[in-house]
Amino acid sequence: MINRFRAYLDKTFKYLPYTVEADDLREEILSGLMERAEEYLAEGMSEDQIFDKCVDTLGDYTEAIRAIKRKPFAVFKDAKFYKSILAVFCFVLSAVVVYLVLGVTLSLWGKGALIIFPTMAVVIYFALMASLLIRNIKFHRHFTSGMIIASVLVIFDTALFFILWECGVAPKYGWVVFTFIPFLVVVSHFIARGVLRKKKLYFISYVPLIFSIVTPAYLTSSMLSGLWHPLWILFVVAALVTLVCGLSVLFKKVEEKNRWR
């Protein structure tokens, strides 16, 4: 029941800023909904009846929500925001100092810049994505969680290309790692929807997952073995597996409907 209430509040608070005030109001409403749900449950109501009754008797929080909406820049008044800005500034300043020290003492002006500043940018980016993801989890608002996870996985995939290149794998072979990007994006959707939002994953979601892994598997195996012609059968196998699984799910649903008649 609490997940249904949270989903309802997700829509209500969708366009509100991430502030302590909004979080407190959300928790207050959720607490009130759960208290009413326990009362109605004791009266023997069904889950659907409890949900509808609780929402109908929720009370008017419109003015409180509008008040928060009128403060779109309230997040900039939060002390944590300025602490985060100060932390980033100190980190950048430290990186610049290290670069200058390496340049003056060891004359590593070029190599130092190529190592320190890209590393600095990556660390800042990952720290920002981690803070956004943590905030999404805290406020139960995962509209951007899938994109955050996907962007991080794509960066790791890109880094893998350069690592393989450094280890002696020529780019004409290493480019295959980029074909895994669609698979990583689909996996990010699964994590955001199934794990973080705790919503049901329908069979149709598994279709792109199957083909997004078959495609890079075909390209990788064919490039390593040189057997492009016979290995195309992987796509046929994937289509047959998808078809069989789809029919199995369909027949199962038909049986369930017939059982309830």
Backbone hydrogen bonds, N-H to C=O, Kabsch-Sander energy under -0.5 kcal/mol:
donor,donor_aa,acceptor,acceptor_aa,energy
5,F,1,M,-2.1
6,R,2,I,-2.3
7,A,3,N,-2.2
8,Y,4,R,-2.1
9,L,5,F,-2.5
10,D,6,R,-2.3
11,K,7,A,-1.4
12,T,8,Y,-1.6
13,F,9,L,-2.9
14,K,11,K,-0.7
16,L,13,F,-1.4
19,T,17,P,-1.5
23,D,19,T,-2.1
24,D,20,V,-2.8
25,L,21,E,-2.1
26,R,22,A,-2.3
27,E,23,D,-2.4
28,E,24,D,-2.1
29,I,25,L,-2.4
30,L,26,R,-2.7
31,S,27,E,-2.4
32,G,28,E,-2.0
33,L,29,I,-2.3
34,M,30,L,-2.3
35,E,31,S,-2.0
36,R,32,G,-2.0
37,A,33,L,-2.3
38,E,34,M,-2.0
39,E,35,E,-1.6
40,Y,36,R,-2.5
41,L,37,A,-2.3
42,A,38,E,-1.7
43,E,39,E,-0.8
44,G,41,L,-1.4
45,M,40,Y,-1.8
50,I,46,S,-2.5
51,F,47,E,-2.5
52,D,48,D,-2.5
53,K,49,Q,-2.5
54,C,50,I,-2.7
55,V,51,F,-2.3
56,D,52,D,-2.3
57,T,53,K,-1.9
58,L,55,V,-1.2
61,Y,59,G,-0.9
65,I,61,Y,-2.4
66,R,62,T,-2.7
67,A,63,E,-2.2
68,I,64,A,-1.5
69,K,65,I,-2.2
70,R,66,R,-1.7
71,K,68,I,-1.7
74,A,71,K,-1.7
76,F,73,F,-1.3
77,K,74,A,-1.8
78,D,75,V,-1.2
81,F,78,D,-0.8
82,Y,78,D,-1.2
83,K,79,A,-2.0
84,S,80,K,-2.2
85,I,81,F,-2.2
86,L,82,Y,-2.4
87,A,83,K,-2.3
88,V,84,S,-2.3
89,F,85,I,-2.4
90,C,86,L,-2.5
91,F,87,A,-2.1
92,V,88,V,-2.6
93,L,89,F,-2.6
94,S,90,C,-2.3
95,A,91,F,-2.1
96,V,92,V,-2.3
97,V,93,L,-2.3
98,V,94,S,-2.5
99,Y,95,A,-2.3
100,L,96,V,-2.5
101,V,97,V,-2.5
102,L,98,V,-2.5
103,G,99,Y,-2.3
104,V,100,L,-2.8
105,T,101,V,-2.7
106,L,102,L,-1.8
107,S,103,G,-0.8
108,L,102,L,-1.6
109,W,107,S,-1.0
112,G,108,L,-1.2
113,A,109,W,-1.4
114,L,110,G,-2.0
115,I,111,K,-1.7
116,I,112,G,-3.0
117,F,113,A,-1.1
119,T,115,I,-1.4
120,M,116,I,-2.6
121,A,117,F,-2.3
122,V,118,P,-2.4
123,V,119,T,-2.5
124,I,120,M,-2.4
125,Y,121,A,-2.3
126,F,122,V,-2.7
127,A,123,V,-2.4
128,L,124,I,-2.4
129,M,125,Y,-2.7
130,A,126,F,-2.5
131,S,127,A,-2.2
132,L,128,L,-2.3
133,L,129,M,-2.4
134,I,130,A,-2.5
135,R,131,S,-2.1
136,N,132,L,-2.4
137,I,133,L,-2.3
138,K,134,I,-2.3
139,F,135,R,-2.5
140,H,136,N,-0.8
141,R,136,N,-2.1
142,H,140,H,-0.5
146,G,142,H,-0.6
148,I,144,T,-2.2
149,I,145,S,-2.6
150,A,146,G,-2.4
151,S,147,M,-2.4
152,V,148,I,-1.9
153,L,149,I,-2.3
154,V,150,A,-2.5
155,I,151,S,-1.9
156,F,152,V,-2.1
157,D,153,L,-2.2
158,T,154,V,-2.4
159,A,155,I,-2.6
160,L,156,F,-2.1
161,F,157,D,-1.4
162,F,158,T,-1.5
163,I,159,A,-2.3
164,L,160,L,-2.6
165,W,161,F,-1.9
166,E,162,F,-2.4
167,C,163,I,-1.6
168,G,165,W,-1.4
169,V,164,L,-3.0
170,A,168,G,-0.7
173,Y,170,A,-2.2
174,G,170,A,-2.8
175,W,171,P,-1.7
176,V,173,Y,-1.5
177,V,174,G,-1.9
178,F,175,W,-1.6
179,T,176,V,-1.5
180,F,177,V,-1.3
181,I,178,F,-1.5
184,L,180,F,-2.2
185,V,181,I,-2.3
186,V,182,P,-2.3
187,V,183,F,-2.4
188,S,184,L,-2.0
189,H,185,V,-1.8
190,F,186,V,-2.1
191,I,187,V,-2.5
192,A,188,S,-2.6
193,R,189,H,-2.7
194,G,190,F,-2.6
195,V,190,F,-0.8
195,V,191,I,-1.2
196,L,191,I,-2.3
197,R,192,A,-2.0
199,K,193,R,-2.8
202,Y,200,K,-0.6
205,S,202,Y,-1.6
206,Y,202,Y,-0.5
206,Y,203,F,-1.8
207,V,203,F,-0.7
207,V,204,I,-0.6
209,L,205,S,-0.7
210,I,206,Y,-2.3
211,F,207,V,-2.0
212,S,208,P,-2.1
213,I,209,L,-0.9
214,V,210,I,-1.8
215,T,211,F,-2.0
217,A,213,I,-1.6
218,Y,214,V,-2.7
219,L,215,T,-2.4
220,T,216,P,-2.7
221,S,217,A,-2.4
222,S,218,Y,-2.5
223,M,219,L,-2.2
224,L,220,T,-2.1
225,S,221,S,-2.2
226,G,222,S,-2.8
228,W,226,G,-1.3
231,L,227,L,-1.2
232,W,228,W,-0.6
232,W,229,H,-0.8
233,I,230,P,-1.4
234,L,231,L,-2.1
235,F,232,W,-1.6
236,V,232,W,-0.7
237,V,233,I,-2.6
238,A,234,L,-2.4
239,A,235,F,-2.3
240,L,236,V,-2.5
241,V,237,V,-2.7
242,T,238,A,-2.4
243,L,239,A,-2.4
244,V,240,L,-2.8
245,C,241,V,-2.5
246,G,242,T,-2.5
247,L,243,L,-2.6
248,S,244,V,-2.3
249,V,245,C,-2.4
250,L,246,G,-2.3
251,F,247,L,-2.8
252,K,248,S,-1.9
253,K,249,V,-2.0
254,V,250,L,-2.2
255,E,251,F,-2.4
256,E,252,K,-2.0
257,K,253,K,-2.2
258,N,254,V,-2.5
259,R,255,E,-2.0
260,W,256,E,-1.3
261,R,257,K,-0.5
261,R,258,N,-0.7
